[in-house]
């Protein structure tokens, strides 16, 4: 899989921002980028690789924080939660959310509505591709997978179609209450609370990864 930073792309392979068309980049956003978004990033990678055997097909998964602890390690409780899911926490470094992250993201999934609003306020036509994680899950559950391109056509094409379908449904499927789309911050909390947040993220990610890959979770 070719990375974004490799260079050497022709005009036909690049988007208007100069990034390659043969990739699909998911950006997970929280506040400090040491708890929620690292868990979500690494679980996304883990669950996609579980279903497909590899994390490939042009999919790139990363994270950042609106008040990101630049260069900071992941919180130790977050690492523990990932280990309990069998996911890899190694090599993680916190990042502050920058314009370039939003510009090159094909899908932005945030922990809360405030994070979503902050991403959208940065501009870059981010509104149609930015959702809270739980909002995106709710919308994805309403999409008939038969309407999406088959995985044989490529993970990138399927992922782009999924985002378009979710954006089209947004005004029709509202949250039942204000808290329904929130993943609360476990920073400074005991491991038991981190585990509950990990379970929330897992439950929200499962239908998303199934829709992306066309492969249900293993029982």
LINPEDA-V54634 format. One line per field, one symbol per residue. psi: psi as a letter, one per 30 degrees, with the letter a starting at -180 (. if undefined). A space follows every 10 residues. Layout:
psi = ???
//
This chain:
psi = kklegfagkl efflaffglk fgljkkjkka dfhfdeeeee eeeeeeeeee effljbggkk kallkfhkik gllkkeeeee eeeffglkgk gkklkkklee eeegkfkkkl eleeeeeeee ffbghfefgk lleeeeeeee ffkjffflkl fffkeeeeee eeeeeeeffe ffilkflfff gkjlkgkfll eeeeeeeeee eeeeeefeee eefgklkk.
//
